[in-house]
Amino acid sequence: MAHSQNSLELPVNINATQITTAYGHRALPKLKEELQSEDLQTRQKALMALCDLMHDPECIYKAMNIGCMENLKALLKDSNSMVRIKTTEVLYITASHSVG
């Protein structure tokens, strides 16, 4: 009789810097929470997802209303350079739209 065996390691083709944005209408509040995380990788993943979402003016408007800009302002002082770079990118995308 054959038995199946599950590997405990992540698949090779998974990008650890990207996070799924399948949160629907809770996407931005969830990302806002993750931007405040103590875990560096969680903050990086949230910033990657936020960069993708901010190309939609409606998402920019929602992000401003829920207070994501205050979190981004705090992330500009983060000790990790990747976090500072992605934060600057999100702010640049936001400023490029008329809503921002």
C-alpha positions in Angstrom: 0.0 0.0 0.0 1.4 3.4 -1.0 1.5 6.3 1.5 1.7 10.0 0.8 4.3 12.1 2.5 4.2 15.8 2.9 7.4 17.9 2.8 7.9 20.4 5.6 10.0 22.6 3.4 8.6 25.5 1.3 8.3 24.9 -2.5 11.3 26.3 -4.4 9.2 28.7 -6.6 7.7 30.6 -3.7 8.9 34.2 -3.4 9.3 35.1 0.3 9.1 38.8 -0.3 5.5 38.8 -1.7 2.3 38.3 0.3 -1.0 37.3 -1.1 -3.5 40.1 -1.4 -6.6 37.9 -1.3 -8.1 39.8 1.6 -10.9 41.5 -0.5 -12.4 44.5 1.2 -10.2 43.9 4.3 -6.9 44.2 2.3 -5.9 47.7 3.3 -6.8 47.4 7.0 -5.0 44.0 7.2 -1.9 45.5 5.5 -2.0 48.5 7.9 -1.8 46.0 10.8 1.1 44.2 9.1 3.0 47.5 8.6 3.1 47.8 12.4 4.4 44.3 12.9 7.6 43.8 14.9 8.7 41.1 12.4 10.8 42.5 9.6 9.7 40.0 6.9 6.0 40.8 7.6 6.6 44.5 7.2 8.5 43.9 3.9 5.8 41.6 2.6 3.1 44.2 3.5 5.0 46.9 1.7 5.4 44.8 -1.4 1.6 44.2 -1.5 0.9 47.8 -0.7 3.1 48.9 -3.7 0.9 46.7 -6.0 -2.4 48.0 -4.6 -1.4 51.7 -4.7 -1.6 51.8 -8.5 -5.4 52.0 -8.0 -6.6 55.5 -7.0 -9.5 54.1 -5.1 -7.0 52.1 -2.9 -5.0 55.3 -2.3 -8.1 57.1 -1.1 -9.0 54.2 1.2 -5.4 54.0 2.5 -5.5 57.7 3.4 -8.8 57.3 5.2 -7.8 54.4 7.4 -4.5 56.1 8.4 -1.8 54.1 6.4 0.1 57.3 5.7 1.0 57.7 9.4 2.4 54.1 9.4 4.4 54.9 6.3 5.8 58.0 7.9 7.0 55.9 10.8 8.5 53.3 8.5 10.8 56.0 6.9 12.8 55.8 10.1 13.1 52.0 10.0 16.5 50.4 10.5 16.2 48.2 7.4 17.1 49.9 4.1 14.6 47.6 2.1 11.7 48.9 4.3 12.8 52.5 3.8 13.1 52.0 0.0 9.7 50.4 -0.4 8.1 52.9 1.8 9.5 55.7 -0.4 8.2 53.9 -3.4 4.7 53.7 -1.9 4.8 57.4 -1.1 6.0 58.2 -4.6 3.2 56.2 -6.2 0.7 57.9 -3.9 2.0 61.4 -4.7 1.9 60.6 -8.5 -1.9 60.3 -8.4 -4.3 63.2 -8.2 -5.9 61.6 -5.1 -2.6 61.5 -3.3 
